[in-house]
Amino acid sequence: QVQLVESGGGLVQPGGSLRLSCAVSRSILSINVLGWYRQAPGKQRKLVATLTSSGSTNYDDSVKGRFTISRDNAKNTVYLQMSSLKSEDTAVYYCNADVRRLSGPTYRYWGQGTQVTVSL
């Protein structure tokens, strides 16, 4: 089992910045893919950014150049640095971890989510 706890959400003005953190209950070196997703009211949850165990990153077009996913292996923490925030970024942000068991399927773990509101 992998437990994920997000923090850092809140209210921020358009054009501002915010950093989300995700504390992971086990070594993130053992996690195949770490990611951030978001879900706006009335919409489906969608991918924001991913980070593989090898260090490869991928971003949704809507956040490219503005968001950065990173990790601190020593702290078992994943971050999402958000800059130049827009009202369209308002959503609940979820941390995700995909773990492939050697003799089984890949399991997906999710945090509880943290609210990010971009507004004047």
MOBELGI-V115368 format. One line per field, one symbol per residue. burial: 1 if it has 24 or more other C-alpha atoms within 12 Angstrom, else 0. A space follows every 50 residues. Layout:
BEGIN
burial->???
END
This chain:
BEGIN
burial->01111111111100011111111110111011111111110000011111 11100001100010011111100001111111111100111111111110 00000000111011111100
END
